[in-house]
Amino acid sequence: MTTPPILQEVRRVRHEISAEIGHDPARIQEYYAALQASVKSRTINLADQGVGGRTKHRIEVADQPLPDGSSTPATR
């Protein structure tokens, strides 16, 4: 299986950033924390929206008709 070109580019850039910082894990973490803080107003936290299996609320499901003409109650 070949690696898609976009992943190759992402890995190349990540390695380049790491090399500029001296491959120091603490400095890399600081770099990405500062970068994240600088774009905070342009990002969203998907965990707050129930994405990734951490839903805050169940999805409401409408009454479901049954073959006998009755229906199941909606769930919340």
N, C-alpha and C positions, 0 to 999 in steps of 0.2 A: 504494500500500500504506500502510495506516495503522499508526502505532506503537502497540503494545499499552499499555494504561494503566499496567501495572506498570513498564514501561521508562520511560515518561514520569515516573513518580514517582521512580524510581531516579536518573534524570538531574537532576530538580529538586533532590533532596536533595544529590547530589554537587555541584551548582553552588552550593547554599546553603552547604555546608561550605567550598568553595573561596573563596567570597566572604568568609566569616567570617575566613579565614586571609589574606585579601588577595591571593588568586590567585597566591601565591608558590610556585613548584614545589618548592623546597627545604622550605618549611614544610609543604606538602601531603604530601610524602613522609614527613617526620617525624611528622605527625599519623597517617597510616595505619600507619606502623611501630609507633608507640606503641599504636594500637588493636589491631593484630594481636598484639602482645606481651601485651596485657591479656586477650585471649580465647584464648591459646595452648592452655590446658588443655581448651578446648571444641572445638578444631578437629583435623582429621586432614590429613595430607599424602598426597594421592592418588598422587603420584609414587612414594612409598615402597611403594605397594600395586600398582604395575604398571598404573595407569590412564593413559590418554592416549598409548598406543603405546610406553611405556617399560617393558615387562614385564621383570621380573627372571628369570623362569623361563617355560619353555613350559608350556602346559597339557597334562596327560597325557591321551592319547586311548586309549580301550580298543581291544582287537583289533577289527578290522572284518571281518565275514564277507564272503566273495566268493561269486559264483554257483556256483562249482564245489565249494563245501563247505569250502574252506580259509579261512584268514583272514590279514589283514595284521597285522604285529606292532604292538604299542602303541608310541607315540612319547613322548618326554619333551622 
